[in-house]
């Protein structure tokens, strides 16, 4: 019995050591890493990181030789073949909640770090149930202030739609509606779309092809799913870029492991 318990303890220790070493060992995979955040709050949760967590993550990325890039850099890489730096990392924040203006923006300014916010125009300025609480979404003036400060704004559908439930034409019209709203509000934005829930018709080849073609026809240059992978360069499918979820309720070594590998496989 004691031997069995000791064996389990040793195995757990080795697993922890292996995970901690992932924070310090060299990067094995080349390509574009896109990190998916949601909110910045004082209390960490699955959907929110704290300012201290985000600052530690940004500093670690830079110390390890990763290059923080702008969303526009990825758009130009796709459209014009512009080169990306070695080990590029894109920071993205979904939904456009008010903390993007109140908490994220001051931190990005202090760290001199680029980031993109995928806004939901139909939610702008409203207070809604969100992740078990009432949350305020940035209003047009706050989104405009983000853009003027260098935070790139892009699309997350008009009302946080599950695009797997929409026809290709409906998805294209939604993207056009978002861009018209942002332009009308004087908010500069990039032709990029993050699919809510990471959802789109990817399992049906015919629907997937029509969906991607419709978005291209609507002027969308790049699209983001979830998928938790490192994206090879050049991008094999620019409208299906993988993003890796960053959670505030996970220890730092998990963040480091995900950045290196694209996912947490083996440490569920």
C-alpha positions as CSV (number, residue, x, y, z in Angstrom):
1,X,0.0,0.0,0.0
2,X,2.8,2.4,1.0
3,X,4.7,1.5,-2.2
4,X,1.7,2.3,-4.3
5,X,1.1,5.6,-2.6
6,X,4.8,6.5,-3.0
7,X,4.7,5.6,-6.7
8,X,1.7,7.9,-7.2
9,X,3.4,10.7,-5.4
10,X,6.6,10.3,-7.4
11,X,4.6,10.3,-10.7
12,X,2.7,13.4,-9.6
13,X,6.0,15.2,-8.8
14,X,7.5,14.2,-12.1
15,X,4.4,15.5,-13.9
16,X,4.6,18.8,-12.1
17,X,8.3,19.1,-12.7
18,X,7.8,18.4,-16.4
19,X,5.1,21.1,-16.6
20,X,7.2,23.7,-14.7
21,X,10.1,23.1,-17.0
22,X,7.8,23.9,-19.9
23,X,8.0,27.5,-18.7
24,X,11.7,27.7,-19.3
25,X,12.6,25.3,-22.1
26,X,13.0,26.6,-25.7
27,X,10.1,26.9,-28.1
28,X,9.7,23.8,-30.3
29,X,7.1,25.0,-32.7
30,X,7.2,27.8,-35.3
31,X,4.2,29.7,-36.5
32,X,1.6,32.3,-35.4
33,X,0.2,32.1,-32.0
34,X,-3.1,33.8,-31.3
35,X,-4.2,34.1,-27.7
36,X,-7.9,34.5,-26.9
37,X,-8.8,36.5,-23.9
38,X,-12.2,37.9,-22.8
39,X,-12.1,40.3,-19.8
40,X,-9.6,41.9,-17.4
41,X,-11.0,41.9,-13.9
42,X,-9.7,42.0,-10.3
43,X,-10.9,38.4,-9.7
44,X,-9.5,35.7,-12.0
45,X,-12.0,33.2,-13.5
46,X,-12.3,31.2,-16.7
47,X,-13.4,34.3,-18.6
48,X,-11.2,36.9,-16.9
49,X,-7.5,37.4,-16.2
50,X,-6.3,40.0,-13.6
51,X,-4.0,42.9,-14.6
52,X,-1.2,41.2,-12.7
53,X,-1.7,37.9,-14.7
54,X,-1.8,39.7,-18.0
55,X,1.3,41.8,-17.2
56,X,3.3,38.7,-16.2
57,X,2.2,36.9,-19.4
58,X,3.2,39.8,-21.6
59,X,6.6,40.2,-19.9
60,X,7.2,36.4,-20.1
61,X,6.4,36.4,-23.8
62,X,8.9,39.1,-24.5
63,X,11.6,37.6,-22.3
64,X,11.2,34.3,-24.2
65,X,11.8,36.0,-27.6
66,X,8.2,36.2,-28.8
67,X,7.2,39.2,-30.9
68,X,3.8,40.8,-30.2
69,X,2.2,41.7,-33.5
70,X,-0.8,43.8,-34.5
71,X,-3.9,42.4,-36.1
72,X,-3.2,44.7,-39.1
73,X,0.2,42.9,-39.5
74,X,-1.6,39.6,-40.0
75,X,-4.1,41.2,-42.4
76,X,-1.2,42.6,-44.5
77,X,0.6,39.2,-44.3
78,X,-2.4,37.6,-45.9
79,X,-3.3,40.3,-48.4
80,X,0.2,41.6,-49.4
81,X,2.6,38.9,-48.3
82,X,4.1,41.2,-45.7
83,X,6.6,39.3,-43.5
84,X,5.9,38.7,-39.8
85,X,8.7,38.6,-37.2
86,X,10.0,35.4,-35.8
87,X,7.7,33.9,-33.1
88,X,4.8,36.2,-33.7
89,X,2.0,36.4,-31.0
90,X,-1.3,38.2,-31.4
91,X,-3.3,39.2,-28.3
92,X,-7.1,39.2,-28.9
93,X,-9.9,40.1,-26.5
94,X,-13.5,39.1,-27.3
95,X,-16.8,40.9,-26.9
96,X,-15.8,44.5,-26.3
97,X,-16.9,44.7,-22.6
98,X,-16.2,48.0,-20.9
99,X,-13.2,46.6,-19.0
100,X,-11.4,46.8,-22.4
101,X,-11.5,50.5,-22.1
102,X,-11.3,50.9,-18.3
103,X,-8.8,48.1,-17.3
104,X,-7.1,46.8,-20.5
105,X,-6.2,50.0,-22.2
106,X,-4.2,51.6,-19.3
107,X,-2.3,48.3,-19.0
108,X,-1.5,48.1,-22.7
109,X,-0.3,51.7,-22.6
110,X,2.1,51.0,-19.7
111,X,3.4,47.8,-21.3
112,X,3.5,49.3,-24.8
113,X,1.8,46.2,-26.0
114,X,-0.5,45.8,-29.0
115,X,-3.9,44.0,-28.8
116,X,-7.1,43.6,-30.7
117,X,-10.7,43.8,-29.4
118,X,-13.4,41.9,-31.3
119,X,-16.5,44.1,-30.7
120,X,-20.3,43.2,-30.8
121,X,-21.9,46.3,-32.2
122,X,-25.4,45.3,-31.1
123,X,-24.3,45.2,-27.5
124,X,-22.4,48.5,-27.4
125,X,-23.3,50.7,-24.5
126,X,-25.7,48.1,-23.0
127,X,-25.6,46.1,-19.7
128,X,-26.3,42.5,-20.1
129,X,-26.1,39.1,-18.3
130,X,-22.6,37.8,-19.1
131,X,-20.8,34.8,-17.6
132,X,-23.1,34.8,-14.6
133,X,-23.1,38.5,-13.9
134,X,-24.4,41.8,-15.3
135,X,-21.6,43.3,-17.4
136,X,-21.5,46.6,-19.3
137,X,-20.3,46.7,-22.8
138,X,-18.1,49.5,-24.1
139,X,-20.2,52.3,-25.8
140,X,-19.2,53.8,-29.2
141,X,-17.2,56.6,-27.6
142,X,-15.2,54.1,-25.6
143,X,-14.6,51.8,-28.6
144,X,-13.5,54.9,-30.6
145,X,-11.1,55.9,-27.8
146,X,-9.6,52.4,-27.9
147,X,-9.0,52.6,-31.6
148,X,-7.5,56.1,-31.3
149,X,-5.2,54.8,-28.6
150,X,-3.9,52.1,-30.9
151,X,-6.1,49.1,-29.8
152,X,-7.3,47.5,-33.0
153,X,-11.1,46.9,-33.3
154,X,-12.5,44.1,-35.4
155,X,-15.7,42.1,-35.7
156,X,-17.4,39.5,-33.5
157,X,-20.8,39.5,-35.3
158,X,-23.5,42.1,-34.7
159,X,-25.2,40.3,-31.8
160,X,-22.9,37.5,-30.9
161,X,-24.4,35.1,-33.5
162,X,-23.6,31.4,-33.8
163,X,-22.5,31.4,-37.4
164,X,-22.9,27.7,-37.8
165,X,-26.6,28.4,-37.6
166,X,-26.6,31.0,-40.4
167,X,-26.4,30.7,-44.2
168,X,-23.3,32.0,-46.0
169,X,-25.3,35.0,-47.2
170,X,-26.5,35.8,-43.7
171,X,-23.0,35.6,-42.4
172,X,-21.7,37.9,-45.1
173,X,-24.6,40.4,-44.5
174,X,-23.9,40.3,-40.8
175,X,-20.2,41.2,-41.4
176,X,-21.2,44.0,-43.7
177,X,-23.7,45.3,-41.1
178,X,-20.9,45.3,-38.5
179,X,-18.5,47.2,-40.7
180,X,-21.2,49.8,-41.6
181,X,-22.0,50.4,-37.9
182,X,-18.3,50.8,-37.0
183,X,-17.7,53.1,-39.9
184,X,-20.8,55.1,-39.1
185,X,-19.7,55.5,-35.5
186,X,-16.3,56.7,-36.6
187,X,-14.5,53.6,-35.3
188,X,-11.5,52.5,-37.5
189,X,-11.4,48.7,-37.7
190,X,-9.7,45.8,-39.4
191,X,-11.4,43.4,-41.9
192,X,-11.2,40.5,-39.4
193,X,-13.9,38.4,-37.8
194,X,-13.7,36.2,-34.7
195,X,-16.5,33.6,-34.8
196,X,-18.5,33.6,-31.5
197,X,-18.0,30.3,-29.7
198,X,-15.4,29.5,-32.4
199,X,-18.4,28.2,-34.3
200,X,-18.9,28.1,-38.1
201,X,-19.9,25.3,-40.6
202,X,-16.5,23.6,-40.7
203,X,-17.7,19.9,-40.7
204,X,-19.8,20.2,-43.8
205,X,-17.4,20.6,-46.8
206,X,-19.9,22.3,-49.1
207,X,-21.3,24.7,-46.5
208,X,-17.8,25.5,-45.2
209,X,-16.6,26.3,-48.7
210,X,-19.6,28.5,-49.4
211,X,-19.3,30.2,-46.0
212,X,-15.6,31.1,-46.4
213,X,-16.3,32.4,-50.0
214,X,-19.2,34.6,-48.7
215,X,-17.0,36.2,-46.1
216,X,-14.2,36.8,-48.6
217,X,-16.9,38.4,-50.8
218,X,-17.9,40.7,-47.9
219,X,-14.3,41.9,-47.6
220,X,-13.2,39.8,-44.6
221,X,-9.5,39.1,-44.9
222,X,-8.9,36.8,-41.9
223,X,-11.2,34.9,-39.6
224,X,-10.6,33.2,-36.2
225,X,-11.9,30.0,-34.8
226,X,-10.7,28.5,-31.5
227,X,-9.0,25.1,-32.0
228,X,-6.0,25.7,-29.7
229,X,-3.2,25.3,-32.2
230,X,-0.1,27.0,-33.4
231,X,-0.8,28.3,-36.9
232,X,1.8,27.4,-39.6
233,X,3.1,30.3,-41.8
234,X,2.1,31.1,-44.5
235,X,-1.4,30.6,-43.2
236,X,-3.0,27.6,-45.0
237,X,-6.6,28.9,-44.5
238,X,-6.7,32.6,-43.5
239,X,-10.3,32.5,-42.5
240,X,-9.7,29.6,-40.1
241,X,-7.0,30.9,-37.9
242,X,-6.7,29.0,-34.6
243,X,-6.8,30.8,-31.3
244,X,-5.7,29.4,-27.9
245,X,-7.9,30.2,-24.9
246,X,-6.2,31.9,-22.0
247,X,-8.0,31.4,-18.7
248,X,-7.5,33.2,-15.4
249,X,-8.3,30.2,-13.3
250,X,-5.3,28.2,-14.6
251,X,-1.8,28.4,-13.1
252,X,1.0,30.2,-15.0
253,X,2.7,27.0,-16.2
254,X,-0.5,26.1,-18.1
255,X,-0.3,29.4,-19.9
256,X,3.3,28.8,-20.8
257,X,2.6,25.2,-21.9
258,X,-0.3,26.4,-24.2
259,X,1.9,29.1,-25.8
260,X,4.6,26.6,-26.6
261,X,2.3,23.8,-27.7
262,X,-0.9,25.5,-28.7
263,X,-2.9,23.5,-26.2
264,X,-2.9,21.8,-22.8
265,X,-3.0,18.2,-24.1
266,X,-1.6,15.8,-21.6
267,X,-2.3,17.9,-18.6
268,X,-6.2,18.0,-18.6
